[in-house]
Amino acid sequence: MRRTLCLLLCTLLLLSACSPAQSNPEPQNIPSADQIAQAVLAACGQDPGQLQTLEEALDGGDLDAYVSDFYGLPAGSWDDCAVYLSTSPVSAFEVAVFRLTGQADPTEVEAGLEAYRLGRQGDFTGYNPEQAALVEGGVVLLSNNESYAALLICEQVDAAQDAFFTALEQSSISPSPSPSVTPSPGGSPAIEPATTAPATTAPITSTPTPEPSPAGADPSAWAGRIPYTDPGVDDMSLYDTSAILAAWRSGDPSALSDYDRAIYQRAAEVLGQLLTDSMSDSDKELAIYSWLVSNVSYDYDHYSLFTQVSRDSYTPYNPLMEGKGVCLGFATTFQLLMDLAGVECITVVGASFDSREDHAWNMVRLDGTWYCVDATWDTGMPRQFWRYFNVSSDYMAQTDHQWDYPNTPEAP
């Protein structure tokens, strides 16, 4: 019996000595995601100390959930990641490297990262063309054999791409890389992230856009335009300004809420500075538009992946009180000021980036003719560089605007 136990013990010891090498080998020369990312950053001429990591940006948030929701990489498909971002909310710079596991589907990884890239392109389209172009030139890289994936949004993208694969080769891993570079179709501008719908901090009443007479029943009038579908990314409900308008007509704002009274008083101050009795409707429009693009900037929080945009930026409140807003805030502010000035105007709630992103702008009727204006995309520009002041519907369609064509007046 003792001999049998001794033999059994020796056998178990031998088996245990072999099993680690057979069933759970220690990886050799497998670089971390951060090592690859650092090599890419060096090729970009970027100092990691001047950037923020994803973990820092999340500030204790759930990294797994974020990677799954935004990059489309489900839990278990990766075991290491390194993401470096600019500290500026108006910069799209990003270097993201993921080390994938055997559970990852390379095709799904590539698709998820490309969808994210398109979303970032949409975030900046129209609002910051330079950064939108930077994202459009970004690349998604996939190295199947080594199970690494990367998203590179930077100016030196070719050098960054070479650094990604060189870092893998120098780690003694045989890479056999399969780079995938997928620009947006036709090179057209794309889309603010999908952006989480903002929290409501202001009273909102869903007020439908005025229903103007359609351009005609013949769909050939808008043939060739990008089809419009509601992106449904942001809450694009119009702020109800009817109480403010009624108070303006009566000259008595005493019954207004504190929120509306603040809007009323600031709007009165602005119009008091801009308008005179001798002005024509076109003079009033020019004065209001010029003030808006010169004094209101885009709310940079809408670019951010980590900061929720205040609902006040979707109403006239933040544009008038804080000097910032998103597209719907610009449009509703222009609408309100034009209404108070007695000039016919409507707000168009539509889309951009091939109907991937919500967008809003205005139309003005002067001497019986409709014109399109988009103060958001002209903000900060001097008069000689305005591109969206009193332009045609065809021009808007050609410059990445989509809307409900048959139920919106045509600007010739």
C-alpha positions, 0 to 999 in steps of 0.5 A: 500500500505504501509503495502504491501511494509513493508511485501515485505521488510521484506521478502526480508531481510529474504531471503537475510539473508539466501541466503549466507549460501545456495548459496555461503557458506564460505569454512571451514578449507580448507587449502591452497596449500602452507600449504600442500606444506609446510608440504611436504617440512618439511617431505623432510627436505627442507627449503622453504627459500632455494628453489624458488617458481614457481612465482619467477622463472617465474619472472612476467610471466603468471602463468595460461599459464605456469600451462596449458602448462607444467602441463596440468591443464587448466585455471579454473581447479584449484584455488590455487597452490604452486610449490617449485623448486631447485635453482640449474639448475642441480637439478630436485627437485620439490614439486607442490601442486594444489587445484582443482575446481569442473571444474577439471577432476581428470583423466586429472589432473593425466595424465597432471602431469604424462606427465610433470613428464615423460618430466622432466625425459627425460630432465635428461636422459643420461645427469644426470642419478642421477637426472633422477632416482630421477624423475623416483621415483617421484609420482603423487598424487590425492585426489578426494574428497578434490580436491587436486593434487600433484607432488612430486620429491624428495629423501624422496618421501614416507615421502612426500607422507604421509605428503601430506595426513596427512596434509589433514586429520589434516585440518578436511577434510575427504580425501578418497585419491586415490594416483597414482604412475606411474613410467616409463615403465620397470623402464627404463630411460626417458626426457630434458622437453619438451624443447622449441625450442631454438632461433636462434642466429647463422647462421644455414643451414640444412645440411643432415647427410651423407647417409652411406650404410645401414646395409642391407635390412633385418629388422631382423637386428634391430628386438627387438630395440625400434622403432625410431620416430623423437621426434621433441622437439628440432631443430636438424638441423646440422650446416653447416661447409663446409666453415670451412672445405674448409678454412682448406684445403686451409689454408686461413680462411680470407673469413669466417664469424666472427662466422666461423672464431672463430670456425676455430681458436679455432679448430686449437688451440685444434688440434695443442695441441692434434695431432702429425704427427705420430698419427694413426686415432684411436690415433687421435680419442682417443685424440679428444674424451678425450679432448671433454669430459674433457673440455666441459660440458653439457649446464645446461640451457637445464635442465631449464624450464625457460631459453631458450638454446642458439642456439650456444650450438647446434653448435661447437661454444659454445663447443669450445668457452664457454666450454658447449653445448647440445648433438648436440653441442657435436656431431657437435664439435666432427664431425668437429674436426674429419673432420679436423683431416682427420678421417672418421666420421658421426653424427647420429641425433636420439632419447633417452627415447623411442623416446621421446627426441631428441639426437645426437651422432657420428660414426667413421670408423677405418680400415673399421669398424664402431664404435659408440661414445657418448661424451655427455653421457661420459662428465666429466667422467675419461677414466676408466668410459667411457661407450660410446666410440667405442661401438657397435650399439647393445650396443647403442640400449640397452642403450636408443638410437634410430635412423633410423636403416635401413639407418645408418651403423651398428657398430658390 
